[in-house]
Amino acid sequence: MRYDEMSREERQQELETLKKEYRKMQALDLHLNMSRGKPCQEQLDLSMGMMDVLSSGSDLTCEDGTDCRNYGQLTGIEEARVLLGDMMENNPNDIIIYGNSSLNVMYDAVSRAYTHGILGNTPWCKLEKVKFLCPVPGYDRHFAITEYFGIEMIPVPMNNHGPEMAIVEKMVAEDEAIKGIWCVPKYSNPSGISYSDETVRRFARLKPAAKDFRIFWDNAYGMHHLYDDRQDYLIEILAECKRAGNPDLVYKFASTSKITFPGSGIAALATSPNNMEDIKKQLKHQTIGHDKVNQLRHVRFFGDIHGMVEHMRKHADILRPKFELVENTMEQELGDKGIGSWSTPLGGYFIGFESLPGCAKEIVARCKKAGVTMTPAGATWPYGRDPQDTSIRIAPTFPSLHDLEAASRLFCLCVKIVSLEKMLKEN
C-alpha cells in the first residue's frame, strides 16, 4: 500500500513496527561497505592468469622491435594501442596509452589546460572565471577535480537519454567562460543510463563560444554489460564530431581498471590529431613512456578484443545476480510504497536511487548506524550539495551475495522509516 494513502494512525503503527525491525538489524552488528564501485575478489581472480603470461624467460620485444624493458614509446606500444583502440572503437593512431588510472589522465587534461591552455588558447589560470558543466546526478571524482582547481561547477539535469541538451547547447553557446562538461555516456555513474543517439549527435554538433571548450567523455563502462541479449549501444563520439566538423571537441577516456586489476590496469585517451600533438608537447616533459611491460602483459593475456569480450562475460556472470538481487529487493519492499524510484541498468557499476525530497542524507545515516556504509548522500552533485536531498548511489559490486542481501534489506528498511518520519512530521 502506498504510504501517502495511509491514515496518520496507520503510518504511526507502521513506523513503530519498522523501528523494531531496525533494532533487530542493528543487533546483527553488520560491517558492510557499499560506498564505492569496487570489483569483488571473484572479479579480481578472473585476471590472475595475467600474472603468468610474462616471466623471466619471456620475450619482451614487441612486433616492431621495441624492447618493453627499456625507455621509449611515449604514446604506448602499438599492440596496446590496437587492443584499446578496438575496446574504445577508435583508430590506434588517435590513442595514447597511460598508466593504471584514467582519473589521473583526466586530472592531467584539466591541469594542462589550466597552466598552459589548449591549442594556443589562454591558460585557464589567467582567466577571470572558468566554468564547467556537470550533469547530475554524476560522478563525484569528476567534480572533485574541477573543484580542486577552483573551477565553477554548474549542474545540468539528466534525463533517461543523457544531459538536458537544450540547456547544454544554450549555455555553451552563450558563455565563453564555460570550458568543458563531464560525461559518463554509457551506463552512467550513478544512474546507469546510456546517452541516446540524438544526445551524442547533439554533443558532436555543439557550437561553444569558447574555442577551448572540451567534452570530457569518460567511457568507463563501455564493455561492462550485464546481459548478452540486452545491451546499450553508444554512438562513437569522435567519428560523430569529425562528421559534424568539430574534430577537436572531445577528450575520450577509458581504462581496464574494472576489466583486469584496478590498481595496475592501463588507461587511454583518444582524441583528434590536433589535440594529440598538443598533449604530446606536454607529455614528453612529464614522462619518457608509461609501463610498457604492463601494456604487453595485457596484450598477451587477452590476445585481442575477442578475448576481452569473453573475459567481460565472466565479469557479468558475477555481477548480474548482485544487481538483480538489489533490484528485486527494492521492488518487493518499496515497489508499492510510493516513496522512491530507482534505475535498472543493463550494465555499469551502480544503481541510482531517488528518495522523497529531504530524505537521502538521513537514509544513508541510518544505514551507517546499522553497519552499512554507503556513498555520502549528495556526492553525486557538485560540492556535495544536492538541493533536493534525494540522490543516493548504490554500489552492489563489492559485497558477497549474502552480505548484499542483508544490506539491501537494511537499505529498504531505512528508506521506509525515514519516509514515514517525513510524512508524519509534515502532517
BAKEVO-108179 format. One record per residue (C-alpha): x, y, z; residue number from 1; residue in one letter. Coordinates in Angstrom, 3 decimals. Example, Ala and Ser with C-alpha at 12.3 -4.5 7.8 and 13.67 -1.06 7.14 Angstrom:
BEGIN
+----------+----------+----------+-----+--------+
:       c1 :       c2 :       c3 : num : residu :
+----------+----------+----------+-----+--------+
:   12.300 :   -4.500 :    7.800 :   1 :      A :
:   13.670 :   -1.060 :    7.140 :   2 :      S :
+----------+----------+----------+-----+--------+
END
This chain:
BEGIN
+----------+----------+----------+-----+--------+
:       c1 :       c2 :       c3 : num : residu :
+----------+----------+----------+-----+--------+
:    0.000 :    0.000 :    0.000 :   1 :      M :
:    1.245 :    3.496 :   -0.802 :   2 :      R :
:    2.271 :    5.401 :    2.281 :   3 :      Y :
:    0.578 :    8.572 :    1.067 :   4 :      D :
:   -2.753 :    6.688 :    1.070 :   5 :      E :
:   -2.427 :    5.629 :    4.726 :   6 :      M :
:   -4.061 :    7.437 :    7.604 :   7 :      S :
:   -1.831 :    9.085 :   10.190 :   8 :      R :
:   -2.583 :    6.275 :   12.632 :   9 :      E :
:   -1.645 :    3.624 :   10.067 :  10 :      E :
:    1.627 :    5.400 :    9.326 :  11 :      R :
:    2.453 :    5.668 :   13.020 :  12 :      Q :
:    1.767 :    1.972 :   13.570 :  13 :      Q :
:    3.830 :    1.026 :   10.517 :  14 :      E :
:    6.719 :    3.172 :   11.738 :  15 :      L :
:    6.762 :    1.523 :   15.166 :  16 :      E :
:    6.868 :   -1.922 :   13.554 :  17 :      T :
:    9.707 :   -0.892 :   11.230 :  18 :      L :
:   11.765 :    0.575 :   14.075 :  19 :      K :
:   11.581 :   -2.710 :   15.947 :  20 :      K :
:   12.870 :   -4.466 :   12.832 :  21 :      E :
:   15.626 :   -1.847 :   12.523 :  22 :      Y :
:   16.787 :   -2.513 :   16.101 :  23 :      R :
:   16.987 :   -6.222 :   15.290 :  24 :      K :
:   19.203 :   -5.464 :   12.294 :  25 :      M :
:   21.417 :   -3.240 :   14.447 :  26 :      Q :
:   21.901 :   -6.205 :   16.752 :  27 :      A :
:   23.363 :   -8.200 :   13.851 :  28 :      L :
:   26.461 :   -5.990 :   14.137 :  29 :      D :
:   26.925 :   -5.646 :   10.367 :  30 :      L :
:   30.155 :   -4.203 :    8.957 :  31 :      H :
:   29.462 :   -3.802 :    5.242 :  32 :      L :
:   30.869 :   -1.227 :    2.848 :  33 :      N :
:   28.929 :   -0.253 :   -0.276 :  34 :      M :
:   30.489 :    3.176 :   -0.628 :  35 :      S :
:   32.410 :    2.714 :   -3.894 :  36 :      R :
:   32.159 :    0.707 :   -7.084 :  37 :      G :
:   34.958 :   -1.737 :   -6.372 :  38 :      K :
:   35.297 :   -5.123 :   -8.068 :  39 :      P :
:   34.914 :   -8.030 :   -5.673 :  40 :      C :
:   37.570 :  -10.668 :   -5.054 :  41 :      Q :
:   35.960 :  -13.108 :   -7.506 :  42 :      E :
:   36.268 :  -10.494 :  -10.244 :  43 :      Q :
:   39.911 :   -9.811 :   -9.430 :  44 :      L :
:   40.596 :  -13.546 :   -9.524 :  45 :      D :
:   39.463 :  -13.630 :  -13.166 :  46 :      L :
:   42.655 :  -11.822 :  -14.172 :  47 :      S :
:   45.158 :  -13.809 :  -12.120 :  48 :      M :
:   46.298 :  -15.581 :  -15.298 :  49 :      G :
:   47.746 :  -12.272 :  -16.402 :  50 :      M :
:   50.438 :  -12.726 :  -13.767 :  51 :      M :
:   51.654 :  -15.818 :  -15.615 :  52 :      D :
:   51.827 :  -14.587 :  -19.203 :  53 :      V :
:   55.236 :  -12.964 :  -18.618 :  54 :      L :
:   58.200 :  -14.427 :  -16.777 :  55 :      S :
:   61.966 :  -14.003 :  -16.699 :  56 :      S :
:   62.126 :  -16.268 :  -19.732 :  57 :      G :
:   59.557 :  -14.337 :  -21.798 :  58 :      S :
:   60.351 :  -12.445 :  -24.958 :  59 :      D :
:   59.547 :   -8.839 :  -24.026 :  60 :      L :
:   60.023 :   -7.493 :  -27.519 :  61 :      T :
:   57.084 :   -6.006 :  -29.434 :  62 :      C :
:   56.311 :   -6.786 :  -33.065 :  63 :      E :
:   58.041 :   -3.559 :  -34.150 :  64 :      D :
:   61.199 :   -4.479 :  -32.245 :  65 :      G :
:   60.557 :   -2.331 :  -29.154 :  66 :      T :
:   62.128 :   -3.768 :  -26.009 :  67 :      D :
:   59.460 :   -3.187 :  -23.356 :  68 :      C :
:   62.084 :   -3.197 :  -20.619 :  69 :      R :
:   63.671 :   -0.009 :  -21.901 :  70 :      N :
:   62.796 :    3.649 :  -22.432 :  71 :      Y :
:   60.600 :    4.959 :  -25.239 :  72 :      G :
:   57.185 :    4.706 :  -26.883 :  73 :      Q :
:   55.660 :    7.883 :  -25.434 :  74 :      L :
:   52.178 :    7.044 :  -26.700 :  75 :      T :
:   52.345 :    3.343 :  -25.800 :  76 :      G :
:   53.312 :    0.170 :  -27.619 :  77 :      I :
:   51.482 :   -0.442 :  -30.878 :  78 :      E :
:   49.870 :   -3.703 :  -29.736 :  79 :      E :
:   48.301 :   -1.963 :  -26.722 :  80 :      A :
:   47.059 :    0.918 :  -28.861 :  81 :      R :
:   45.398 :   -1.598 :  -31.173 :  82 :      V :
:   43.789 :   -3.502 :  -28.287 :  83 :      L :
:   42.438 :   -0.409 :  -26.553 :  84 :      L :
:   41.559 :    1.090 :  -29.914 :  85 :      G :
:   39.276 :   -1.880 :  -30.515 :  86 :      D :
:   37.914 :   -1.562 :  -26.979 :  87 :      M :
:   37.203 :    2.161 :  -27.444 :  88 :      M :
:   36.173 :    1.893 :  -31.123 :  89 :      E :
:   38.916 :    4.292 :  -32.192 :  90 :      N :
:   41.859 :    4.332 :  -34.569 :  91 :      N :
:   45.018 :    3.233 :  -32.719 :  92 :      P :
:   46.807 :    6.293 :  -34.121 :  93 :      N :
:   44.395 :    8.507 :  -32.165 :  94 :      D :
:   45.191 :    6.885 :  -28.815 :  95 :      I :
:   47.729 :    7.492 :  -26.063 :  96 :      I :
:   48.277 :    4.689 :  -23.546 :  97 :      I :
:   48.892 :    5.821 :  -19.964 :  98 :      Y :
:   49.374 :    4.187 :  -16.577 :  99 :      G :
:   46.729 :    2.469 :  -14.486 : 100 :      N :
:   44.276 :    5.324 :  -13.858 : 101 :      S :
:   42.028 :    7.176 :  -16.308 : 102 :      S :
:   41.184 :    9.561 :  -13.469 : 103 :      L :
:   44.845 :   10.590 :  -13.492 : 104 :      N :
:   44.600 :   11.256 :  -17.247 : 105 :      V :
:   41.532 :   13.454 :  -16.700 : 106 :      M :
:   43.301 :   15.353 :  -13.945 : 107 :      Y :
:   46.260 :   15.904 :  -16.271 : 108 :      D :
:   43.953 :   17.196 :  -19.015 : 109 :      A :
:   42.411 :   19.780 :  -16.687 : 110 :      V :
:   45.796 :   20.686 :  -15.222 : 111 :      S :
:   47.361 :   21.142 :  -18.662 : 112 :      R :
:   44.510 :   23.427 :  -19.767 : 113 :      A :
:   44.772 :   25.324 :  -16.501 : 114 :      Y :
:   48.502 :   26.029 :  -16.666 : 115 :      T :
:   49.266 :   26.100 :  -20.408 : 116 :      H :
:   45.971 :   26.322 :  -22.265 : 117 :      G :
:   44.542 :   24.214 :  -25.099 : 118 :      I :
:   45.823 :   24.582 :  -28.672 : 119 :      L :
:   47.314 :   28.025 :  -28.056 : 120 :      G :
:   44.354 :   29.456 :  -26.148 : 121 :      N :
:   44.784 :   31.407 :  -22.911 : 122 :      T :
:   45.637 :   29.204 :  -19.919 : 123 :      P :
:   42.610 :   28.897 :  -17.683 : 124 :      W :
:   44.591 :   30.136 :  -14.676 : 125 :      C :
:   44.910 :   33.551 :  -16.368 : 126 :      K :
:   41.167 :   33.928 :  -16.919 : 127 :      L :
:   38.887 :   35.755 :  -14.523 : 128 :      E :
:   36.362 :   32.921 :  -14.478 : 129 :      K :
:   36.335 :   29.288 :  -15.654 : 130 :      V :
:   33.180 :   27.174 :  -15.558 : 131 :      K :
:   32.340 :   23.505 :  -16.141 : 132 :      F :
:   29.001 :   21.843 :  -16.787 : 133 :      L :
:   28.246 :   18.884 :  -14.529 : 134 :      C :
:   25.377 :   16.520 :  -15.429 : 135 :      P :
:   23.603 :   15.489 :  -12.234 : 136 :      V :
:   23.474 :   13.060 :  -10.683 : 137 :      P :
:   27.056 :   12.415 :  -11.711 : 138 :      G :
:   30.477 :   11.102 :  -10.706 : 139 :      Y :
:   31.876 :   12.622 :   -7.524 : 140 :      D :
:   35.524 :   12.168 :   -8.523 : 141 :      R :
:   34.961 :   14.205 :  -11.685 : 142 :      H :
:   33.546 :   17.012 :   -9.609 : 143 :      F :
:   36.449 :   16.760 :   -7.162 : 144 :      A :
:   38.949 :   17.508 :   -9.936 : 145 :      I :
:   37.268 :   20.685 :  -11.121 : 146 :      T :
:   36.615 :   21.807 :   -7.549 : 147 :      E :
:   40.290 :   21.345 :   -6.726 : 148 :      Y :
:   41.243 :   23.785 :   -9.496 : 149 :      F :
:   38.691 :   26.335 :   -8.329 : 150 :      G :
:   36.548 :   25.889 :  -11.448 : 151 :      I :
:   32.923 :   26.888 :  -11.002 : 152 :      E :
:   30.649 :   23.878 :  -11.498 : 153 :      M :
:   27.169 :   24.270 :  -12.949 : 154 :      I :
:   24.685 :   21.386 :  -12.517 : 155 :      P :
:   22.818 :   20.222 :  -15.617 : 156 :      V :
:   19.865 :   17.860 :  -15.080 : 157 :      P :
:   19.940 :   14.363 :  -16.550 : 158 :      M :
:   17.028 :   12.536 :  -18.134 : 159 :      N :
:   16.736 :    8.984 :  -19.457 : 160 :      N :
:   18.585 :    9.969 :  -22.648 : 161 :      H :
:   21.502 :   11.865 :  -21.083 : 162 :      G :
:   22.004 :   15.501 :  -20.076 : 163 :      P :
:   19.275 :   18.014 :  -20.947 : 164 :      E :
:   20.826 :   19.025 :  -24.249 : 165 :      M :
:   18.758 :   22.165 :  -24.760 : 166 :      A :
:   20.342 :   23.545 :  -21.581 : 167 :      I :
:   23.837 :   22.384 :  -22.594 : 168 :      V :
:   23.549 :   23.869 :  -26.093 : 169 :      E :
:   22.290 :   27.220 :  -24.844 : 170 :      K :
:   24.860 :   27.605 :  -22.075 : 171 :      M :
:   27.961 :   26.666 :  -24.083 : 172 :      V :
:   26.883 :   28.892 :  -26.982 : 173 :      A :
:   26.314 :   31.929 :  -24.777 : 174 :      E :
:   29.068 :   31.775 :  -22.165 : 175 :      D :
:   32.737 :   31.786 :  -23.208 : 176 :      E :
:   33.752 :   31.021 :  -19.621 : 177 :      A :
:   32.296 :   27.511 :  -19.925 : 178 :      I :
:   35.284 :   25.377 :  -20.880 : 179 :      K :
:   34.039 :   21.828 :  -20.531 : 180 :      G :
:   31.476 :   19.269 :  -19.490 : 181 :      I :
:   31.891 :   15.982 :  -17.639 : 182 :      W :
:   30.210 :   12.962 :  -19.246 : 183 :      C :
:   29.873 :    9.271 :  -18.389 : 184 :      V :
:   27.983 :    8.374 :  -21.560 : 185 :      P :
:   27.451 :    4.636 :  -21.163 : 186 :      K :
:   25.895 :    3.027 :  -18.093 : 187 :      Y :
:   26.323 :    6.389 :  -16.446 : 188 :      S :
:   27.561 :    6.796 :  -12.882 : 189 :      N :
:   25.302 :    6.615 :  -10.876 : 190 :      P :
:   22.040 :    6.258 :  -12.803 : 191 :      S :
:   23.188 :    3.545 :  -15.238 : 192 :      G :
:   21.544 :    5.208 :  -18.254 : 193 :      I :
:   23.286 :    5.471 :  -21.633 : 194 :      S :
:   23.164 :    8.511 :  -23.887 : 195 :      Y :
:   20.757 :    8.232 :  -26.812 : 196 :      S :
:   21.841 :    8.568 :  -30.450 : 197 :      D :
:   20.279 :   12.033 :  -30.584 : 198 :      E :
:   22.131 :   13.136 :  -27.454 : 199 :      T :
:   25.512 :   12.037 :  -28.846 : 200 :      V :
:   24.832 :   13.755 :  -32.166 : 201 :      R :
:   23.822 :   16.966 :  -30.403 : 202 :      R :
:   27.039 :   16.843 :  -28.391 : 203 :      F :
:   29.042 :   16.485 :  -31.601 : 204 :      A :
:   27.254 :   19.489 :  -33.102 : 205 :      R :
:   27.716 :   21.868 :  -30.168 : 206 :      L :
:   28.725 :   25.414 :  -31.069 : 207 :      K :
:   30.631 :   26.571 :  -27.998 : 208 :      P :
:   31.548 :   30.221 :  -27.559 : 209 :      A :
:   34.907 :   29.107 :  -26.129 : 210 :      A :
:   37.406 :   27.800 :  -28.700 : 211 :      K :
:   38.993 :   25.708 :  -25.969 : 212 :      D :
:   35.757 :   24.060 :  -24.819 : 213 :      F :
:   36.159 :   20.294 :  -24.486 : 214 :      R :
:   33.804 :   17.410 :  -23.784 : 215 :      I :
:   35.411 :   15.161 :  -21.160 : 216 :      F :
:   33.935 :   11.853 :  -22.370 : 217 :      W :
:   34.663 :    9.234 :  -19.685 : 218 :      D :
:   33.552 :    5.977 :  -21.302 : 219 :      N :
:   34.488 :    3.984 :  -18.209 : 220 :      A :
:   31.862 :    1.273 :  -18.719 : 221 :      Y :
:   31.982 :    0.784 :  -22.474 : 222 :      G :
:   32.246 :   -3.028 :  -22.212 : 223 :      M :
:   30.586 :   -3.544 :  -18.837 : 224 :      H :
:   27.346 :   -5.218 :  -19.880 : 225 :      H :
:   25.286 :   -7.368 :  -17.536 : 226 :      L :
:   23.449 :   -9.290 :  -20.260 : 227 :      Y :
:   24.369 :  -10.848 :  -23.588 : 228 :      D :
:   20.959 :  -10.307 :  -25.124 : 229 :      D :
:   20.250 :   -6.810 :  -23.756 : 230 :      R :
:   22.970 :   -4.217 :  -24.134 : 231 :      Q :
:   23.011 :   -0.458 :  -24.582 : 232 :      D :
:   24.631 :    0.866 :  -27.737 : 233 :      Y :
:   26.549 :    4.139 :  -27.852 : 234 :      L :
:   27.422 :    6.092 :  -30.983 : 235 :      I :
:   31.184 :    6.678 :  -31.226 : 236 :      E :
:   31.697 :   10.339 :  -30.361 : 237 :      I :
:   34.999 :   11.109 :  -32.147 : 238 :      L :
:   33.698 :    9.909 :  -35.505 : 239 :      A :
:   30.488 :   11.844 :  -34.973 : 240 :      E :
:   32.445 :   15.017 :  -34.129 : 241 :      C :
:   34.528 :   14.615 :  -37.270 : 242 :      K :
:   31.372 :   14.247 :  -39.360 : 243 :      R :
:   29.969 :   17.387 :  -37.720 : 244 :      A :
:   33.089 :   19.424 :  -38.480 : 245 :      G :
:   34.114 :   19.534 :  -34.792 : 246 :      N :
:   37.058 :   17.087 :  -34.731 : 247 :      P :
:   38.827 :   18.685 :  -31.747 : 248 :      D :
:   35.810 :   18.873 :  -29.437 : 249 :      L :
:   36.365 :   15.710 :  -27.370 : 250 :      V :
:   38.799 :   14.085 :  -24.967 : 251 :      Y :
:   37.697 :   10.465 :  -24.633 : 252 :      K :
:   38.920 :    8.406 :  -21.673 : 253 :      F :
:   38.842 :    4.697 :  -20.824 : 254 :      A :
:   40.815 :    2.101 :  -18.886 : 255 :      S :
:   40.976 :   -1.567 :  -17.946 : 256 :      T :
:   40.543 :   -0.713 :  -14.254 : 257 :      S :
:   37.347 :   -2.751 :  -13.875 : 258 :      K :
:   38.405 :   -5.260 :  -16.520 : 259 :      I :
:   41.686 :   -6.516 :  -15.051 : 260 :      T :
:   43.164 :   -5.036 :  -11.855 : 261 :      F :
:   42.056 :   -1.536 :  -10.786 : 262 :      P :
:   45.412 :   -0.907 :   -9.165 : 263 :      G :
:   47.500 :   -1.973 :  -12.153 : 264 :      S :
:   45.497 :   -1.757 :  -15.343 : 265 :      G :
:   46.173 :    0.520 :  -18.309 : 266 :      I :
:   44.357 :    3.730 :  -19.217 : 267 :      A :
:   43.963 :    5.508 :  -22.530 : 268 :      A :
:   42.964 :    8.808 :  -24.070 : 269 :      L :
:   41.534 :    9.032 :  -27.599 : 270 :      A :
:   41.253 :   12.362 :  -29.365 : 271 :      T :
:   41.870 :   14.234 :  -32.611 : 272 :      S :
:   45.325 :   14.563 :  -34.247 : 273 :      P :
:   45.436 :   18.277 :  -33.284 : 274 :      N :
:   44.689 :   17.510 :  -29.656 : 275 :      N :
:   47.171 :   14.609 :  -29.733 : 276 :      M :
:   50.039 :   16.861 :  -30.795 : 277 :      E :
:   49.067 :   19.442 :  -28.185 : 278 :      D :
:   49.059 :   16.818 :  -25.426 : 279 :      I :
:   52.335 :   15.227 :  -26.541 : 280 :      K :
:   54.109 :   18.580 :  -26.229 : 281 :      K :
:   53.421 :   18.445 :  -22.512 : 282 :      Q :
:   53.644 :   14.680 :  -22.073 : 283 :      L :
:   57.217 :   14.470 :  -23.334 : 284 :      K :
:   58.274 :   16.634 :  -20.388 : 285 :      H :
:   56.307 :   14.505 :  -17.932 : 286 :      Q :
:   57.454 :   11.007 :  -18.905 : 287 :      T :
:   59.605 :    9.074 :  -21.330 : 288 :      I :
:   56.864 :    6.470 :  -21.533 : 289 :      G :
:   54.476 :    4.590 :  -19.307 : 290 :      H :
:   54.788 :    0.971 :  -18.145 : 291 :      D :
:   55.272 :   -0.942 :  -21.394 : 292 :      K :
:   55.732 :   -4.292 :  -19.635 : 293 :      V :
:   52.239 :   -3.953 :  -18.181 : 294 :      N :
:   50.896 :   -2.945 :  -21.575 : 295 :      Q :
:   52.452 :   -6.075 :  -23.091 : 296 :      L :
:   51.080 :   -8.186 :  -20.252 : 297 :      R :
:   47.551 :   -7.050 :  -21.070 : 298 :      H :
:   48.019 :   -7.713 :  -24.781 : 299 :      V :
:   49.408 :  -11.211 :  -24.218 : 300 :      R :
:   46.644 :  -12.037 :  -21.703 : 301 :      F :
:   43.717 :  -11.029 :  -23.932 : 302 :      F :
:   45.234 :  -11.727 :  -27.337 : 303 :      G :
:   42.715 :   -9.420 :  -28.998 : 304 :      D :
:   39.355 :   -7.731 :  -28.438 : 305 :      I :
:   37.545 :  -11.082 :  -28.684 : 306 :      H :
:   39.473 :  -12.308 :  -25.656 : 307 :      G :
:   38.456 :   -9.177 :  -23.772 : 308 :      M :
:   34.780 :   -9.663 :  -24.694 : 309 :      V :
:   34.841 :  -13.223 :  -23.362 : 310 :      E :
:   36.569 :  -12.004 :  -20.213 : 311 :      H :
:   33.815 :   -9.414 :  -19.639 : 312 :      M :
:   31.176 :  -12.123 :  -19.912 : 313 :      R :
:   32.752 :  -13.718 :  -16.843 : 314 :      K :
:   32.504 :  -10.402 :  -15.001 : 315 :      H :
:   28.837 :  -10.167 :  -15.982 : 316 :      A :
:   28.129 :  -13.629 :  -14.597 : 317 :      D :
:   29.411 :  -12.458 :  -11.211 : 318 :      I :
:   27.716 :   -9.058 :  -11.180 : 319 :      L :
:   24.339 :   -9.847 :  -12.738 : 320 :      R :
:   22.951 :  -11.706 :   -9.687 : 321 :      P :
:   24.021 :   -8.841 :   -7.432 : 322 :      K :
:   22.225 :   -6.190 :   -9.448 : 323 :      F :
:   19.137 :   -8.363 :   -9.746 : 324 :      E :
:   19.142 :   -9.090 :   -6.002 : 325 :      L :
:   19.158 :   -5.377 :   -5.131 : 326 :      V :
:   16.558 :   -4.502 :   -7.756 : 327 :      E :
:   14.258 :   -7.371 :   -6.721 : 328 :      N :
:   14.574 :   -6.491 :   -3.041 : 329 :      T :
:   13.638 :   -2.875 :   -3.715 : 330 :      M :
:   10.720 :   -3.944 :   -5.872 : 331 :      E :
:    9.426 :   -6.272 :   -3.149 : 332 :      Q :
:    9.974 :   -3.860 :   -0.258 : 333 :      E :
:    9.353 :   -0.481 :   -1.865 : 334 :      L :
:    7.552 :   -1.121 :   -5.155 : 335 :      G :
:    4.076 :   -0.317 :   -3.845 : 336 :      D :
:    5.008 :    2.346 :   -1.272 : 337 :      K :
:    5.392 :    5.436 :   -3.494 : 338 :      G :
:    8.464 :    6.626 :   -1.586 : 339 :      I :
:   11.280 :    6.259 :   -4.104 : 340 :      G :
:   12.385 :    5.253 :   -7.569 : 341 :      S :
:   15.473 :    3.514 :   -8.880 : 342 :      W :
:   17.240 :    2.644 :  -12.095 : 343 :      S :
:   17.548 :   -0.867 :  -13.540 : 344 :      T :
:   20.699 :   -0.546 :  -15.652 : 345 :      P :
:   21.858 :   -3.070 :  -18.230 : 346 :      L :
:   25.486 :   -2.545 :  -17.275 : 347 :      G :
:   27.981 :   -0.462 :  -15.355 : 348 :      G :
:   28.622 :   -0.475 :  -11.637 : 349 :      Y :
:   25.816 :    1.439 :   -9.954 : 350 :      F :
:   22.108 :    1.720 :   -9.301 : 351 :      I :
:   20.722 :    5.205 :   -8.834 : 352 :      G :
:   18.039 :    5.725 :   -6.181 : 353 :      F :
:   15.816 :    8.804 :   -5.809 : 354 :      E :
:   14.160 :    9.220 :   -2.416 : 355 :      S :
:   11.436 :   11.601 :   -1.357 : 356 :      L :
:   12.793 :   15.181 :   -1.112 : 357 :      P :
:   14.777 :   15.811 :    2.041 : 358 :      G :
:   15.364 :   12.143 :    2.881 : 359 :      C :
:   18.602 :   10.958 :    1.227 : 360 :      A :
:   21.085 :   12.094 :    3.897 : 361 :      K :
:   19.042 :   10.619 :    6.718 : 362 :      E :
:   18.598 :    7.303 :    4.860 : 363 :      I :
:   22.361 :    6.972 :    4.379 : 364 :      V :
:   22.988 :    7.982 :    8.002 : 365 :      A :
:   20.548 :    5.372 :    9.284 : 366 :      R :
:   22.215 :    2.699 :    7.157 : 367 :      C :
:   25.583 :    3.604 :    8.655 : 368 :      K :
:   24.243 :    3.418 :   12.211 : 369 :      K :
:   23.214 :   -0.159 :   11.475 : 370 :      A :
:   26.567 :   -1.130 :    9.960 : 371 :      G :
:   26.239 :   -0.445 :    6.211 : 372 :      V :
:   28.397 :    2.348 :    4.777 : 373 :      T :
:   27.177 :    3.909 :    1.539 : 374 :      M :
:   28.400 :    6.747 :   -0.662 : 375 :      T :
:   27.576 :   10.014 :    1.148 : 376 :      P :
:   24.267 :   11.451 :    0.025 : 377 :      A :
:   24.903 :   14.484 :   -2.140 : 378 :      G :
:   28.175 :   13.112 :   -3.527 : 379 :      A :
:   26.543 :   12.830 :   -6.938 : 380 :      T :
:   26.243 :   16.640 :   -7.093 : 381 :      W :
:   28.961 :   19.320 :   -7.366 : 382 :      P :
:   30.292 :   20.443 :   -3.981 : 383 :      Y :
:   28.339 :   17.559 :   -2.407 : 384 :      G :
:   25.198 :   19.713 :   -2.384 : 385 :      R :
:   22.049 :   18.007 :   -3.641 : 386 :      D :
:   19.435 :   20.791 :   -3.363 : 387 :      P :
:   16.520 :   18.357 :   -3.074 : 388 :      Q :
:   18.427 :   15.814 :   -0.940 : 389 :      D :
:   17.106 :   12.894 :   -2.998 : 390 :      T :
:   20.038 :   11.224 :   -4.803 : 391 :      S :
:   21.645 :    8.045 :   -3.455 : 392 :      I :
:   24.213 :    5.898 :   -5.259 : 393 :      R :
:   24.023 :    2.155 :   -4.617 : 394 :      I :
:   27.203 :    0.197 :   -5.331 : 395 :      A :
:   26.347 :   -3.543 :   -5.316 : 396 :      P :
:   29.564 :   -4.950 :   -6.799 : 397 :      T :
:   31.916 :   -5.488 :   -3.845 : 398 :      F :
:   29.880 :   -7.348 :   -1.155 : 399 :      P :
:   29.123 :  -11.050 :   -1.349 : 400 :      S :
:   25.573 :  -12.047 :   -2.279 : 401 :      L :
:   24.935 :  -12.995 :    1.342 : 402 :      H :
:   26.092 :   -9.611 :    2.649 : 403 :      D :
:   24.347 :   -7.773 :   -0.168 : 404 :      L :
:   21.033 :   -9.405 :    0.750 : 405 :      E :
:   21.306 :   -8.065 :    4.305 : 406 :      A :
:   22.472 :   -4.641 :    3.121 : 407 :      A :
:   19.599 :   -4.367 :    0.622 : 408 :      S :
:   17.005 :   -5.245 :    3.240 : 409 :      R :
:   18.505 :   -2.693 :    5.629 : 410 :      L :
:   18.543 :   -0.019 :    2.942 : 411 :      F :
:   14.877 :   -0.561 :    2.138 : 412 :      C :
:   14.038 :   -0.535 :    5.832 : 413 :      L :
:   15.795 :    2.806 :    6.265 : 414 :      C :
:   14.013 :    4.256 :    3.230 : 415 :      V :
:   10.650 :    3.301 :    4.733 : 416 :      K :
:   11.455 :    4.641 :    8.206 : 417 :      I :
:   12.812 :    7.982 :    7.005 : 418 :      V :
:    9.962 :    8.452 :    4.526 : 419 :      S :
:    7.320 :    7.767 :    7.168 : 420 :      L :
:    9.003 :   10.123 :    9.639 : 421 :      E :
:    8.988 :   12.838 :    6.999 : 422 :      K :
:    5.302 :   12.297 :    6.218 : 423 :      M :
:    4.319 :   12.306 :    9.875 : 424 :      L :
:    6.309 :   15.455 :   10.530 : 425 :      K :
:    4.771 :   17.276 :    7.578 : 426 :      E :
:    1.262 :   16.355 :    8.681 : 427 :      N :
+----------+----------+----------+-----+--------+
END
